[in-house]
Amino acid sequence: MAKENPLKKVTDAEIVQMLSEGIIGSEIASKLGVNLRTLEARLTRIRDKALAKNAPHLVGNYFRKQLIK
């Protein structure tokens, strides 16, 4: 049986919220039980969807749209 990806249970907003709290990528990956490269790939997709240039821009976009507090 294939192993389920823990990232499927986490929303984009939850990941961005962790970034906004100052949690670095390796800590987020560890907390979620995934490889850092897997998390980085997800973050790239999130940034692309939000048309953000980098992590601070992404957090700002989510904050302005009130998707995170």
SULDA-V367179 format. One record per residue. N is the residue number from 0. RES is the residue in three letters. PSI is psi in radians with two decimals (999 if undefined). OMEGA is omega in whole degrees, -180 to 180 (* if undefined). D_FIRST is the distance of its C-alpha to the first C-alpha in Angstrom with 2 decimals. Layout:
# SULDA-V367179
N/RES/PSI/OMEGA/D_FIRST ; N/RES/PSI/OMEGA/D_FIRST
This chain:
# SULDA-V367179
0/MET/2.39/-178/0.00 ; 1/ALA/2.51/179/3.80 ; 2/LYS/2.30/-179/6.53 ; 3/GLU/2.44/179/9.11 ; 4/ASN/2.06/180/12.52 ; 5/PRO/-0.40/180/15.16 ; 6/LEU/-0.37/179/17.81 ; 7/LYS/-0.37/-178/16.81 ; 8/LYS/-0.10/-176/18.27 ; 9/VAL/2.31/180/21.48 ; 10/THR/2.80/176/24.28 ; 11/ASP/-0.75/-179/26.45 ; 12/ALA/-0.63/179/29.38 ; 13/GLU/-0.68/178/27.75 ; 14/ILE/-0.78/179/27.18 ; 15/VAL/-0.63/177/30.75 ; 16/GLN/-0.76/179/32.08 ; 17/MET/-0.72/177/30.81 ; 18/LEU/-0.72/-178/32.54 ; 19/SER/-0.41/179/35.67 ; 20/GLU/0.04/177/35.73 ; 21/GLY/0.19/178/35.98 ; 22/ILE/2.20/-177/32.53 ; 23/ILE/2.85/-175/31.77 ; 24/GLY/-0.78/-178/28.62 ; 25/SER/-0.60/178/27.48 ; 26/GLU/-0.69/178/27.98 ; 27/ILE/-0.81/-180/26.08 ; 28/ALA/-0.78/180/23.09 ; 29/SER/-0.77/180/23.28 ; 30/LYS/-0.64/-178/23.72 ; 31/LEU/-0.17/179/20.63 ; 32/GLY/0.61/179/18.48 ; 33/VAL/2.87/176/18.14 ; 34/ASN/2.55/180/19.83 ; 35/LEU/-0.69/-180/23.40 ; 36/ARG/-0.59/177/23.02 ; 37/THR/-0.78/178/20.22 ; 38/LEU/-0.74/180/22.66 ; 39/GLU/-0.67/177/25.53 ; 40/ALA/-0.73/179/23.93 ; 41/ARG/-0.76/179/23.44 ; 42/LEU/-0.64/177/27.04 ; 43/THR/-0.77/178/28.32 ; 44/ARG/-0.70/179/26.92 ; 45/ILE/-0.80/179/28.44 ; 46/ARG/-0.72/180/31.74 ; 47/ASP/-0.75/180/31.84 ; 48/LYS/-0.63/-177/31.41 ; 49/ALA/-0.01/-177/34.11 ; 50/LEU/0.68/-180/36.35 ; 51/ALA/2.51/-178/36.72 ; 52/LYS/-0.52/-177/38.02 ; 53/ASN/-3.13/-176/36.62 ; 54/ALA/-0.81/178/35.14 ; 55/PRO/-0.66/177/38.51 ; 56/HIS/-0.71/178/39.12 ; 57/LEU/-0.85/-180/35.70 ; 58/VAL/-0.76/178/36.42 ; 59/GLY/-0.75/178/39.89 ; 60/ASN/-0.80/180/38.67 ; 61/TYR/-0.68/180/36.29 ; 62/PHE/-0.80/180/39.11 ; 63/ARG/-0.63/180/41.66 ; 64/LYS/0.04/179/39.47 ; 65/GLN/0.63/176/38.97 ; 66/LEU/-0.30/174/35.19 ; 67/ILE/2.84/180/35.42 ; 68/LYS/999/*/38.18
